[in-house]
Amino acid sequence: MIRQITSVSVVSESPAIAEAEHVLSKPELEKESEAVSKEVPVKTQKSKSSDVGPEPEHKKALSKEVVDQNKKNRKKKSEGWSFGVGGGSGKTVSGMNMFSNDDMCNSPGDMQPPFENPDDPDEKPDNPEVESSATLLSTRAEQRLPQMRNASYEYVHRMPLSVGFSVKKNITGRFGLESGLTYTFLYSDIKQSGTKGYIGDQRIHYLGIPLKANGTVYRKGIFSMYLSGGFLAEYCVSAKRRIIHEITKPEMNRWQFSVNAAIGAEVKLIHPLSLYLEPGVGYYFDTGDDMPTIRNERPWMFGLQLGLRLSY
């Protein structure tokens, strides 16, 4: 009996133990599966973030390089310098025809000898065989110098000529300041009222310092257009007036001030060389004296400048 009970108990316990083990193992398996399921999304998210992560960093690196390059380009433009040399001429605005007879020098064949008047018998030589007509005319002119000092004169002004050197500092890509040094030559023929021949001339030399602002309004390829305007201060370094053989230095205000504006066109030939053309207009303020110059008589002047420019 004892053996049978023992055997039965053993037999009955073995399935219970197995079932208990099965019951206990199932929750553990579920927990493990849940843990695995939780770990898998995390791993996939990490993998996705790891896969996606470098791309934004790569884009940021590229954008930073572009921004740095743009800053360098802007800085280069803002620190750019331009050096130019050019020259030109001007004409009063009241007479835009630059080839009018009043402003063109006569050829040597058109020049009349001073004080030659066919109606005056004193102007003709008494003895051509002894004294040439040229010598006699010169002698007569020297004798009449005192009379000429009290006579009225007429001035025929020629087109002013100017050349200059300019330096431009680019503040931004489209705006800059310009200065430099200019030389201007004013020439006028003198004749006595009522006569046709010229009896002398007047020569005035100016050195000036301009201060202008330039703004680019159009740019495409090698071509660009800009507006320019500013102020010019000039000083007369030499002024001489010649009447026959007498040379004098006229009294005048040495300073000349003016304002000007121009529209320019520039074409790049080969880096860093470019060609520019500047038509413009200027107004010359009254010097406060009676010096007969084209600027005092006609303050509005139209000018045309042509030159070369080096840009760095």
C-alpha positions, 0 to 999 in steps of 0.5 A: 500500500505504501508503495502504491501511494508513493508511486501515485503521489510521484506520478501526480506530482510530475504533471503539476510540476510540469504545468507549473513550470509551463505557467511560470515560463509563459509570463516570462516569455511574454515579458521577454517578448515585450522587452524585445518588441520595445527594444526593436523600435528603439533600435530601428529609430536609432538606426533611422536617426543614425541614417538620417543624421549625417544628411542634415549635418552635410547640408549644414556644412555646405550651406556654411561654405556657401555663406562664407564664400558669399561673405568673402565675395562681398568683402572682396567687392567692398574692399575693391579699388579702381585706378583710372586715367582719362581725358576729354573736352567740354562745350557750353550748354548754350551751344551744343555744336562742338564744331562751331566756328567760334570754338575752332582754331583757325588754320594758319592761312586764315590768320590775319596779321595784327593791325592790318587795315587797308583803309589806313595808309599808315599801315602800308610800308613807305619803302618796301625795298628797304623794310619788309612788311612784316617788320613794319607791321611789328613796329607799328604795333609796338608804337600803338601799344599805349593806344591798345591798352585803352582799347576794348578787346574781344575774347574767342574762347576755345574748348577746354581740355582736361586730363586726370587720374582717378582713384575709386574705393568700392564701399559696396558692390554697387556704390563707391567714392572717387577722387584724384587729380585733374589738369585743365587748360583754358585757351582764348584768342584775343582780338581788338574790337572792330578788327578781324585779326588776332592780336594775342591770346590768354592761357590759364592752367588749373589743377583740381581735386574732385570728390564724387560718388558713383552708383552702378545702375545696370550690370550684365556680363562685361557691360555696366552703367553707372551714375556719377556726381560730385564736387570739383575744387581747382586752383590756377597754377598759371595765367598769362595774357599776351598782346603782341609782344607784351606778356602780363599776368592778369589778376584773378581769383585763383580758386574755381569751384564747380559741381558736376554730374555724369552717366558712365558706361564701362566695358571690361576688355581683359581683367583688370582693364576696362574702357569707360565713357562719361558724358556729363554736365557741370556748373562753374560758380562765379569767381568774383572777378572780371577775368574773361574766361569761358567759365565766367561767361558761360557757367554751364558746360557739357563735357565728354570723358574717355579713359581706361580703368584698372579694377582690383 
